[in-house]
Amino acid sequence: MPPGLARGASRRDATAVPPRFVPGASRSFAPEPARRFVPGEASRRPSARGSHRSTSGDGRRFAARIPVLVHTFAALLTLGALAWTLWCGLEERGTALAFGVLIVVGELARWSGGGAAVDREPAPLATAAALAYALLGDNAGQPTHHGVHQVVTVAVAAGLVGCVPHVAAGRGPSLDHMARRVLTVAFAAVCCQPLYNAGKLQEWVGSGPYHALWVVGVLALSALCDAVLAAAMAHARTGWPFGPLLRDELRAMLGIGSAVCATGAVMSLAVTVAGLWALPVFSLPLLLTQLAYRRYAAVRTTYRQTIASLARATEIAGYTPPGHARRVAALSRAVGRELGLSEPDLTVLEYAALMHDIGQLSLVDPVAAGATAALPAEEQRRIALLGGAVVRQTGVPAEVAVVVERQADPYRDQPLPARIVRAANAYDELVREEGPGGPLTALERLRLATGHDYAPEVVESLTRVLSRGTSVLWQRAV
């Protein structure tokens, strides 16, 4: 049972006067009348330190409409570009066909599965080819005359053709990725094509190094717009803080995103000098990079599965209930998202939550229901240190072992991931102990111990996560 919560405490005890966190005082707590937890209520209160501030009702409704607005604008832009192209005709059909074929090849080589690179950009070569066409000026020294409408039309039409096999196999692209690509490519084309066709680009930057810097700058702005769009749509769908989501998107751009932008810039500049024969030559490095990322994602998936299998050792041996580690990991990751942890920190948190009970394998006699909180504090710390020693032998980052080792320390001395694992573990144990109606009672009892055994900001974030329905995902993690 979690520390500070007496076994068999009644619901009347749970509604006693809980401590209240006083901003500005590091260890001062003042009493206030307790309030029974009501799902959805926590999200209307000011958030604790480290979490995002609650927005107004109008702001939340607008944020929820962001995906619809993005999809609608992308669809209208596509229809307008297609109509304009049909009306005016296709300029330089050979050039359009060459870039279209490359986009189709990129879509056919689309990767599937998990991983940050896949979530960020599932079809790198197709995106790079579309951006290169948007930035294209001369073709082997000969001027081109395609405009923004033709760039969008070729990118969308070729992308749809390349997606047909994936759609038939049931793994087609998401609307979010398609809308983001349309808007990003259109933005890059708007920055280049009107100026090039009017002769202003040649007048301002010429065809030397300044032109290359212009291309790189436009790609950087396009990538930034794409990151903002991706973070805004993820924020609208999940309710997670926008700032950490944008930070994760920008960090992901340093991987596959930088390779896509570099390939798009090189293709555009190479075609300007050498012609269309440069396209297959400069597409090979990105294809090899995509293959390397695919293998890396497979290794990471296998690595996580190995850690999850190791965490099940306590369940197989009868030390902890089935599914406990996975439930704690799912809930810890959701709370970490709510508190604004970055993606690398969330990975450390998830691994630590999966392996937080591994030290129980050192016990001769299992603790009832795996609730080590009923043991003396020194015994809890000994088990935590033994668990950290086991974790260090698995080859995971040292930060994971630190979280496992310090989960039994006083919460004020713990790092934030250890505080999260401590609260999520206590919640799972209390829900299992209380039976029907356990979630509400468990949160009440956690709040009763807030400020003494659990960090106030973690408990409040846990409440907000559960009020948004994440408890359903947590229950399915069995």
Secondary structure, 3 states (H helix, E strand, C coil): CCCCCCCCCCHHHHCCCCEEECCCCCCCEEECCCCCCCCCCHHHCCCCCCCCCCCCHHHHHHHHCHHHHHHHHHHHHHHHHHHHHHHHCCCCHHHHHHHHHHHHHHHHCCCCCCCHHHHHCCCHHHHHHHHHHHHCCCECCECCCCCHHHHHHHHHHHHHHHHHHHHHCCCCCCHHHHHHHHHHHHHHHHHHHHHHHCCHHHHHHCCCHHHHHHHHHHHHHHHHHHHHHHHHHHHHHHCCCHHHHHHHHHHHHHHHHHHHHHHHHHHHHHHHHHCCCHHHHHHHHHHHHHHHHHHHHHHHHHHHHHHHHHHCHHHHCCCCCCCHHHHHHHHHHHHHHHCCCCHHHHHHHHHHHHCCCHHHHHCCCCCHHHCHHHCCHHHHHHHHHHHHHHHHCCCCCHHHHHHHHCCCCCHHHCCHHHHHHHHHHHHHHHHHHHCCCHHHHHHHHHHHCECCCECHHHHHHHHHHHHCCHHHHHHHCC
